[in-house]
Amino acid sequence: MEMGKMKKSLRIKIISMGNAEVGKSCIIKRYCEKRFVHKYLATIGIDYGVTKVNIRDKEVKVNIFDMAGHPIFYEVRNEFYKDTQGAIIVFDVSDRNSFEALDSWLLELQNEVGNQSEVDNIAVCVCANKTDKKRVVDESEGRIWADTRGYHYFETSAQTGEGVTEMFQNLFEGVVSADQVEAIQKLKAARSDYERLGVQLGASKDEVNKAYRKLAVLLHPDKSVAPGSEEAFKLLVAARTTLLKKCS
């Protein structure tokens, strides 16, 4: 097959957040390599891993960015929030300070992503790790924190493997947002190009491009695993092309 005609692999970007030594690297290693590393060196800056999964009958390459939790690495990790589609916020059930730090991690995510609509489109799982140890944070506390923010909550042990696979599977499924599904349905049901982009008859070039960019972020086939996203994106591109010709 010619290089220009090769189909680009579907990719999604996942990040891990949380205080140092809560087990972020070990959770990722447990999921990707099905093993527990007893002596794990502290992450310096960013660690990076890749794995392949099947999401809704599509093979997807998952890029996982494991971000160091120590404050001195903020200037390194803040470069990696952009284009995030899924996030794991991890705390250690045997360390109350790591649980109390969840708010600051969530604030960092919101500040670095910046655009609230993009933040809302990030699938987030709250991970209560090290359940094999003596806990000082009750499960009910963790669930309440997650539930009040609309996030899924999982209890895990990187050492035993408990809950790790289930958490990642839930996160991958969550990458398909309600906004994506709604946008796909509207594009397919629309009766005109103006309706597809959600602009008024006689819209300007800037208005057409602005509407296009908003939908393209949701539906680009390199990022979206929502069923029908590829077909919907083609409709979107065609509608934009037609309307721009009318604007010229």
N, C-alpha and C positions, 0 to 999 in steps of 0.2 A: 504494500500500500504506500502511496506517495505521502511524504511528510506533511504536505499541506492539507491532505484529506484525512489524516489521522484524527480520530475523535479524542478530544481532550478529556482527561479523567476528571470526574466530579470530585471536588475537594470541599471539606469543611474544616473550620478552624476552632479548636477547643483550647481554653486556657485553664490553668489551676491557680487558685489564690488561697492565701491563708498564712498564718504565722509560720516562722521557721520551726522545723521539727514536728509538725503535725502529721507528717507521713504522706505528703503530696506525691513525692517521687516514688515512694513504695507502692502507693495505690496504682499509679500509672504503670509501673513495672509489673505489678501483679496482673493487671488487665492485659497488657500487651504481650507479656512473656510467660504468664501463668506461673510465676514463681515469686518468692519473697526473698529480698536481700536483707540479711541480718545486719551487716555493717555497711551502711550507706553514707557516702560522703555528702556533706551539705551542698545543696545546689548553689553554684556561684553565678549569679545573674540570671541566665535562662538555660534550661535544658530543653531538648527538642526530641520528639519521637514521632514516628509515622506508623500507622496500622491501617489495614483495610477491613471494612465491614460491609454487610449488606443491609441497606435501609430501604424498606418498601420496594423490594425487588430490584434495587439499584446497587451496583458495587461502588462504594464510596471510599476515597482515600482520606483518612482522618489525620490532620496535622495537630499534634498536641504540644502546646507550649507550657512547660512546667516552670512557673515563675518563682524565683527565690523569695522567701518570706521576710528576710531581714531588711530593716529600713534602709540600710546603706546601699541596697541594690535598686532603690526606687527609680533612680535616673536611668537604669538599664531596662527595667521591666515596663516602664511607662511607654516605651516605644512599641510594645507588642499588643496593646489593647485594640488597635485599629482592626476593623473587619472581623472581629470576633463573632462567632455564631453560637457558641455554647461555652458555659463557664461552670467550674466546680469550685465552690467555696468550702474549704475544709477547716474543721477544728478537731481538737483532740479531746475526747470525753474525759480524760484524766487530767486535763489542764484547763482550769476555768478562764485563765487569761486569754487563751486562744479562742474561746467561745465569745468572750466579751469584746474581742477585736473584730468580730464579724461585721459590725456596723461600719468600722473604718475601712474595711476591705470593700464593702459594697459602695461606700462613698468614693473610694479611689476609682472603682470601675466606672461609676457614673461620671466622675469628673474627667477621666481620660477619654472615654468614648465621646462625651460632650453632648451629642444630639440625643434628646430624650427618646425620640421615636426609634432610634437605633438601639438604645439601651433596652427598650421594651421588647424588641425583637430578639434579644439574646436569651436563649434557653439556659436557665440556671438550676443547678442542683446543689442543695446544702448537704454536705457529707460529714457525718459525725463519725470520726475514725477512732481506731484503737479500742474497740468495744471488748477486746480480749483483756484489757487492763482494768484496774480498779477505777471506777468512774466517779467524777465529782460533778458532772453535769448530767442531770436527768434527761431521759429521752423526751419527756413532756416539754421541757424547756426548749430543746432543739426544735421540736415540731412546731411549737407556738411561734418561734422566731421565723421559721420558714413559711408557715401557713399565713401569717399576717402580711407577708410580702409576696405571696402568691407563688412560692417556689416549692418544688418537690424536695422531700427530706428522705435521706437514706442513712442507715447505720451500717458501718463497714468495719472490717478488720483486714488490713493489708496482709497481716501475718497468716490468718486462716483462710482468707479469700471471701469471707462472708459478705454478701451484699454488693461486692465490687462490680461484678458483671451486670447485675440488675440495674445499678446506678448508671453505668455507661450506656446501656441499652435505652434507658429512659431518657437520658440526655440527648442521644442521637435522634430519637423520635421527636423530642421536643424542638429540635432545630427547625422542623416544619411548623411554622407559626400560623396562627389563625389569620393573620393579615395576608400571608401568602395564599392560603386557601381561598380567602374571600376575593383577592385580586384576580386569581385564576378564573374563578367562577364569573366575575363581572366581565372580564375580557372576552370570554367565550360566549357570553349571553348578549354582549353589546350589539346594537343594530347599526352603528356607524363608527367611523374612526374617531370622531369627536367624543362619542360616548366611551370608547375604549380608553382614551386618555383622560377622560373626565374633565374636558375643557369645553368652553362655550363655542358656538358657531362663530367663526371669524376670529378665533384666538390668535394672538401674536406669536411670532417665532420663539420669543423668550418663554411665553406661557406653555407652548408645546414642549419645548426642551425641558422645562422645569417639571412638568407632569411626567414626562418620559423618565427622567432621572429618578424620580421618586419610586416609580414602579419597577424600574430596572434593578434597583438595589434589592428589591424583594425577590425578583423572578429570574435573575440571570442564571442560566443553566449550569454554570460553573460553581454556583453557590447553593442553589435551591434543590432540595431533594423532594419537594412537594410534588405529588402526582400531577402531571399535566403542565408543569412549569415550562418545559421546553417548547411545547406547542403555544402556550400563552405568550412566551417571550417573542416568538416569531410574529405573532399577531401584533404585539406591541411595537416591534421594530417597523413592521409594514405600515402601521397606522401613523407612526411618527414620520416616516418617509413621505407618505401621501400628503399629510397636513403641512409639512415644511415646503413642499412644492406649491401648495396653495398660498403660502405666506410670501413666497418670493415674487 
